[in-house]
């Protein structure tokens, strides 16, 4: 037996035979040069079409988030820029098609990783598309999840969205990966499926192959066994346990809302029972644009997302872009450390007209949709920045202005920041990254980005106290909000709304309704008194037992 530790990202305990996800194909050789580079380059586009067709066929058999993930990956496979770059590498440098695809895709992935934030999280998707294209060119089976014939524990280096989008939760008992972190796609998917998962398990794939595994998502442990172990699934929560009202057992209100970025996301959130939207990521309307969309275009795009929530609250985040999400029309140049550079609201300090046009479009979309819109800015560090943003929001005719708490300085100045705005929302993904100086995309640092880290919880508590004293709402819209066990603890720390991926809404709502607010406050105090995330989880669980 081998017992390994990682970061538990989806609660529960399950066991069963091991099914290992195949490793990516080896890096293609740079030669020999093709005899006919033009003919060699012509192989790339049909291969991309074949990969996309298979992904679209899989998408047609599923719905919801799985359908969206598969369709997005299919569209990435057909990306004209990627295909054109690969073709040029064949004709210009006489590379074989496989090597050209490898280099072109790696260039795209490197650019995304250097951008940081949401864009960095897409680098894994590009690598997945790369491997599928290379396999198609070679006539090989693409890497990925094997065909499962019995309930199994899935073990992998990492999982791409297309690998996992249409997994059958009746056959996948648990997930364990050597890489990834608390905000990775694997973590999000596992919580959506209600199956235990542990990521960042060092040594998981080293050495011998094991027959069975026990995965404990609460303790963050994986036991690998030489002998088979019985297939035992974790107990899963029942959606009907939640009545759709975001509140604790004694009626203390904690809104359960969703993170969205598109009309499809918004409808999925409505279907999941979300009471509103806690984070509408508007940059999705910009990512494919060579030029800044004009006000009418933005207005129409935002209204399409807002309409499903007519009469309900929606928090719109202004453009979270700049060096961290490079947009061609901003022409920001290259920064040595983009995660700490001109991003979010900082872009607007030099280009206030971009923000003002966006606010005009948001105000118009509110009128068109009937949603109750609030607006917040990302990457605010000081009370002066918060006040500057609030003034522009109100000048645009929008009633409620807020800011994201992602920078530690903003958390430490929460009282002064809240004095300047109507509400705040804590982005736990970035806040953890900055508090611990730990890139959230680095699997080796995943433990530092665990949302149960006591130091992170203490910062959240400080913001919660400031909100309570000033009578202003404090939300959480990072992946921490999607953890049913952590949601109640956050409420106990003074958080008044939890915003998450739509799939997590029912489970979090049901978990909140299971205990009164005083019990969650005791659980929060117990977690704050610990020294590491595993102890914080256990202390909170014991307090609620």
CORZI-V156740 format. One record per helix or strand of 2 or more residues. SS is the DSSP state (H for helix, E for strand). FROM is the first residue (numbers start at 1). LEN is the number of residues. If there is no record, write none. Layout:
ss	from	len
SS	FROM	LEN
SS	FROM	LEN
This chain:
ss	from	len
E	2	4
E	7	4
E	13	8
H	37	24
H	64	14
H	80	14
H	97	19
H	117	5
H	123	16
E	152	5
H	161	4
E	172	6
H	185	9
E	196	4
E	212	5
E	221	5
H	239	3
E	255	6
H	263	10
E	277	5
H	282	4
H	295	15
E	313	5
H	328	3
H	338	3
H	345	6
H	352	18
E	372	6
H	383	13
E	400	6
H	408	5
H	414	7
E	423	4
H	428	8
H	443	7
H	454	17
E	473	4
H	479	4
H	484	9
E	497	4
H	502	11
H	517	12
H	533	12
